[in-house]
Amino acid sequence: MRWEGNRESDNVEDARGTGGGGGGFHLGGGSLSIGSIVIAVIAGWIFGINPLQILGLMSGGGAPTAEQVPAGKPPADDPAARFVSVVLGDTEDVWRAKFKQNGQAYREPKLRLFRGSTATACGQGQAAMGPFYCPTDERVYIDLSFYDTLRSRLGAPGDFAQAYVIAHEVAHHVQKLMGVHDRVESMRGRLSEAQNNALSVRVELQADCLAGVWAHDAQAARQILEQGDVEEALRAASQIGDDTLQRRSRGTIVPESFTHGTSAQRVGWFKRGLQTGSVAQCDTFAARDL
């Protein structure tokens, strides 16, 4: 991925040296996470915990608000932080232009780097949850050690795979600005667990598609893609499909427990956004077949 020399966002906060957020809260239904299923898999491997039990906890009700510690700017000589700043800046450029085309203003999210744990407006975030978006404080949270997990445990190396992860979480912010998040949350209390899971799948697949829209527009404007980059993102999307992760962790799959979509679905919706560059093509809620 060609990112060196591109604009870095001013919206990156570095809380890695603050010792975490403390407290004993759990991240609840107020957050949306591309890595939510990753914690279930890792816990299953390491601690012998049923991944579906953890996912059930993470998809529950709201969490208490925790006070955040102050954060500064990341150091200029940190290449990983610079990469994240460039990718976030690129998403800002793409979505600002998209919203302007529709006569709207894009409100930029913050991205907070942390290590181990951090307080969020959605509750206490943990590194093992993977990157996540909190709609209450409009921040994306990421412990950069997740990229080691993505590479070594999930078999999805490469800088564009890492960029896809950020773009997916920013897409959840876009969903909030589009009103998708509020509409979905207003429905949840009337639905069964299986129906809520199915609704979550549509939310996540739309975010995958919107991440593809970002990649399409960024490539058209700045030619960021190098040979093999798209394959990296598709590999990442494939490796974090519900079916793939459940098969790896427990040997069987339980479709009614899916919250993010199958590998094929995640790949397919990312490719749709990448190929069309159209937000309208990302309406997973209107799609009969995912």
C-alpha positions as CSV (number, residue, x, y, z in Angstrom):
1,M,0.0,0.0,0.0
2,R,1.4,3.4,-1.0
3,W,0.9,5.5,2.1
4,E,4.3,7.2,2.9
5,G,4.1,10.9,2.4
6,N,0.3,11.1,2.5
7,R,-1.5,13.4,4.8
8,E,-1.7,12.4,8.5
9,S,-4.9,13.0,10.4
10,D,-4.9,15.3,13.4
11,N,-7.6,13.2,15.1
12,V,-5.3,10.4,16.4
13,E,-5.0,10.3,20.2
14,D,-2.2,8.3,21.9
15,A,-3.1,6.9,25.3
16,R,-0.6,4.1,25.2
17,G,1.6,5.6,27.9
18,T,-1.2,6.2,30.4
19,G,-1.5,2.8,31.9
20,G,-5.0,2.0,30.7
21,G,-8.3,3.1,31.9
22,G,-8.7,1.0,35.0
23,G,-12.0,-0.1,36.3
24,G,-14.0,-3.3,35.8
25,F,-16.6,-2.4,33.2
26,H,-17.4,-4.5,30.1
27,L,-17.9,-3.3,26.6
28,G,-21.7,-3.6,25.9
29,G,-24.2,-3.1,23.2
30,G,-23.2,0.5,22.7
31,S,-20.1,-0.5,20.6
32,L,-19.6,-2.1,17.3
33,S,-16.5,-4.2,16.7
34,I,-14.7,-5.9,13.9
35,G,-12.7,-7.7,16.5
36,S,-15.6,-8.7,18.8
37,I,-15.4,-12.3,17.5
38,V,-11.7,-12.3,17.8
39,I,-11.8,-12.1,21.6
40,A,-14.1,-15.1,21.6
41,V,-11.7,-17.2,19.5
42,I,-8.6,-16.2,21.5
43,A,-10.4,-16.8,24.8
44,G,-11.5,-20.2,23.5
45,W,-7.9,-21.1,22.6
46,I,-6.2,-19.8,25.7
47,F,-8.7,-20.0,28.5
48,G,-11.1,-22.7,27.4
49,I,-14.1,-20.3,27.4
50,N,-17.0,-20.9,25.0
51,P,-16.7,-18.2,22.3
52,L,-20.5,-17.9,22.0
53,Q,-20.8,-17.1,25.7
54,I,-18.4,-14.2,25.3
55,L,-20.1,-12.9,22.2
56,G,-23.4,-13.0,24.1
57,L,-21.9,-10.8,26.8
58,M,-20.5,-8.4,24.3
59,S,-23.8,-8.0,22.5
60,G,-25.8,-7.3,25.6
61,G,-27.2,-4.0,27.0
62,G,-25.5,-0.7,27.6
63,A,-22.4,-0.2,29.7
64,P,-21.6,2.4,32.3
65,T,-19.6,5.4,31.2
66,A,-16.0,5.5,32.4
67,E,-13.8,8.6,32.7
68,Q,-11.1,8.7,30.1
69,V,-7.5,9.5,30.8
70,P,-5.8,12.4,28.9
71,A,-4.1,11.5,25.6
72,G,-1.6,13.3,23.5
73,K,-0.4,13.1,19.9
74,P,1.5,10.0,18.9
75,P,5.3,10.5,18.5
76,A,6.5,11.5,15.0
77,D,9.0,8.6,14.9
78,D,6.5,5.8,15.5
79,P,5.9,4.2,12.0
80,A,2.9,2.2,13.2
81,A,1.1,5.3,14.6
82,R,2.0,7.3,11.4
83,F,0.4,4.5,9.3
84,V,-2.8,4.6,11.3
85,S,-2.8,8.4,11.1
86,V,-2.4,8.3,7.3
87,V,-5.2,5.8,6.9
88,L,-7.5,7.7,9.1
89,G,-6.7,10.9,7.2
90,D,-7.5,9.1,4.0
91,T,-10.9,8.0,5.3
92,E,-11.5,11.6,6.3
93,D,-10.8,12.8,2.7
94,V,-13.0,10.2,1.1
95,W,-16.0,10.6,3.4
96,R,-15.8,14.3,3.5
97,A,-16.1,14.3,-0.3
98,K,-18.9,11.8,-0.2
99,F,-21.0,13.7,2.3
100,K,-20.4,17.0,0.5
101,Q,-21.8,15.4,-2.7
102,N,-25.0,14.9,-0.8
103,G,-25.0,18.4,0.6
104,Q,-24.0,17.2,4.1
105,A,-21.0,17.8,6.4
106,Y,-18.9,14.9,7.5
107,R,-18.1,14.9,11.2
108,E,-14.7,13.3,11.7
109,P,-14.2,10.7,14.4
110,K,-11.3,10.5,16.7
111,L,-9.0,7.4,16.8
112,R,-7.5,6.5,20.1
113,L,-4.4,4.3,20.4
114,F,-4.3,2.3,23.7
115,R,-2.4,-0.5,25.2
116,G,-4.1,-3.3,27.3
117,S,-7.3,-1.5,28.3
118,T,-8.9,1.8,28.0
119,A,-12.0,3.7,29.3
120,T,-14.6,4.6,26.7
121,A,-18.0,6.2,26.8
122,C,-19.3,2.7,26.0
123,G,-17.5,1.1,29.0
124,Q,-14.1,-0.5,29.5
125,G,-12.4,-1.6,26.3
126,Q,-9.9,-4.4,26.3
127,A,-7.1,-5.1,23.8
128,A,-8.5,-8.7,23.3
129,M,-11.7,-7.2,21.8
130,G,-9.8,-6.0,18.8
131,P,-10.4,-2.6,17.2
132,F,-13.9,-1.2,17.9
133,Y,-16.0,1.9,17.5
134,C,-17.9,3.5,20.3
135,P,-20.8,5.6,18.9
136,T,-21.4,7.4,22.2
137,D,-18.0,9.3,22.0
138,E,-17.5,8.8,18.3
139,R,-14.1,7.2,18.6
140,V,-12.4,4.3,17.1
141,Y,-10.2,2.4,19.5
142,I,-7.3,0.2,18.6
143,D,-4.5,-1.6,20.4
144,L,-1.9,-2.0,17.7
145,S,-1.0,-5.5,19.0
146,F,-4.2,-6.6,17.2
147,Y,-2.2,-6.4,14.0
148,D,0.1,-9.1,15.4
149,T,-3.0,-11.2,16.0
150,L,-4.2,-10.5,12.5
151,R,-0.9,-11.6,11.0
152,S,0.2,-14.5,13.2
153,R,-3.1,-16.1,14.4
154,L,-5.6,-15.2,11.7
155,G,-3.3,-15.5,8.7
156,A,-4.0,-12.0,7.3
157,P,-0.7,-10.1,7.0
158,G,-0.1,-6.9,5.0
159,D,-0.5,-3.2,5.5
160,F,-3.7,-3.0,3.4
161,A,-5.3,-5.6,5.6
162,Q,-4.5,-3.3,8.5
163,A,-6.0,-0.4,6.6
164,Y,-9.2,-2.4,5.9
165,V,-9.6,-2.9,9.7
166,I,-9.5,0.9,10.3
167,A,-11.8,1.6,7.4
168,H,-14.3,-0.9,8.7
169,E,-14.4,0.8,12.1
170,V,-14.7,4.2,10.5
171,A,-17.6,2.8,8.4
172,H,-19.5,2.2,11.7
173,H,-19.1,6.0,12.3
174,V,-20.4,6.7,8.9
175,Q,-23.4,4.4,9.7
176,K,-24.0,6.5,12.8
177,L,-24.0,9.7,10.8
178,M,-26.3,8.1,8.2
179,G,-28.8,7.2,11.0
180,V,-28.3,3.5,10.6
181,H,-27.0,3.0,14.2
182,D,-30.0,4.7,15.8
183,R,-32.5,2.8,13.6
184,V,-30.9,-0.5,14.4
185,E,-30.8,0.1,18.2
186,S,-34.4,1.2,18.2
187,M,-35.3,-2.3,16.8
188,R,-33.3,-4.5,19.1
189,G,-35.7,-4.6,22.1
190,R,-38.4,-6.0,19.9
191,L,-36.4,-8.8,18.4
192,S,-35.3,-12.3,19.6
193,E,-31.7,-13.2,20.1
194,A,-31.5,-14.9,16.7
195,Q,-33.1,-11.9,15.0
196,N,-30.7,-9.5,16.8
197,N,-27.8,-11.6,15.6
198,A,-29.1,-11.5,12.0
199,L,-29.5,-7.7,12.3
200,S,-25.9,-7.4,13.5
201,V,-24.8,-9.3,10.5
202,R,-26.4,-6.8,8.2
203,V,-24.8,-3.9,10.1
204,E,-21.3,-5.5,9.8
205,L,-21.6,-6.4,6.2
206,Q,-22.7,-2.9,5.4
207,A,-19.5,-1.7,7.2
208,D,-17.5,-4.1,5.1
209,C,-19.1,-2.6,1.9
210,L,-18.4,0.9,3.1
211,A,-14.8,0.1,3.7
212,G,-14.7,-1.1,0.1
213,V,-16.2,2.3,-1.0
214,W,-13.3,4.0,0.8
215,A,-10.8,1.9,-0.9
216,H,-12.4,2.5,-4.3
217,D,-12.3,6.3,-3.9
218,A,-8.9,6.4,-2.3
219,Q,-7.5,4.5,-5.2
220,A,-9.2,6.7,-7.7
221,A,-7.9,9.9,-6.1
222,R,-4.5,8.9,-4.8
223,Q,-3.5,5.5,-6.3
224,I,-2.8,3.9,-3.0
225,L,-3.0,0.3,-4.1
226,E,-0.1,-1.9,-5.0
227,Q,-0.1,-5.4,-6.4
228,G,-1.5,-7.8,-3.9
229,D,-3.2,-5.2,-1.7
230,V,-6.7,-6.1,-2.6
231,E,-5.9,-9.8,-1.9
232,E,-4.6,-8.8,1.5
233,A,-7.9,-7.1,2.4
234,L,-10.0,-10.0,1.0
235,R,-7.9,-12.5,3.0
236,A,-8.5,-10.4,6.2
237,A,-12.2,-10.3,5.5
238,S,-12.3,-14.0,4.9
239,Q,-10.3,-14.9,8.0
240,I,-12.7,-13.1,10.3
241,G,-15.9,-14.5,9.0
242,D,-18.1,-16.1,11.6
243,D,-18.0,-19.6,10.0
244,T,-14.2,-19.6,9.7
245,L,-13.6,-18.5,13.2
246,Q,-16.2,-20.8,14.7
247,R,-14.8,-23.8,12.8
248,R,-11.3,-22.9,13.9
249,S,-12.3,-22.5,17.6
250,R,-14.8,-25.3,18.1
251,G,-14.8,-27.5,15.0
252,T,-18.5,-26.7,14.1
253,I,-20.5,-23.7,13.1
254,V,-23.8,-22.3,14.5
255,P,-25.3,-20.0,11.8
256,E,-28.0,-18.6,14.1
257,S,-25.2,-17.2,16.4
258,F,-23.4,-15.3,13.6
259,T,-23.0,-11.6,14.2
260,H,-20.6,-10.5,11.5
261,G,-21.4,-12.8,8.5
262,T,-19.7,-15.6,6.8
263,S,-16.3,-15.3,5.1
264,A,-17.9,-15.4,1.7
265,Q,-20.4,-12.7,2.7
266,R,-17.7,-10.4,4.1
267,V,-15.5,-10.8,1.1
268,G,-18.5,-10.3,-1.3
269,W,-19.7,-7.1,0.3
270,F,-16.2,-5.6,0.6
271,K,-15.7,-6.3,-3.1
272,R,-19.1,-4.7,-4.0
273,G,-18.0,-1.5,-2.3
274,L,-14.6,-1.6,-3.9
275,Q,-15.9,-2.3,-7.4
276,T,-18.7,0.3,-7.4
277,G,-17.7,3.0,-5.0
278,S,-21.3,3.5,-4.3
279,V,-22.9,3.9,-0.9
280,A,-26.2,3.0,-2.4
281,Q,-24.9,-0.4,-3.3
282,C,-24.1,-1.1,0.4
283,D,-27.8,-1.3,1.5
284,T,-27.6,-4.7,3.2
285,F,-30.9,-4.1,5.0
286,A,-32.7,-4.1,1.7
287,A,-30.9,-7.1,0.3
288,R,-32.9,-10.4,0.2
289,D,-29.8,-12.5,-0.1
290,L,-26.6,-11.6,1.7
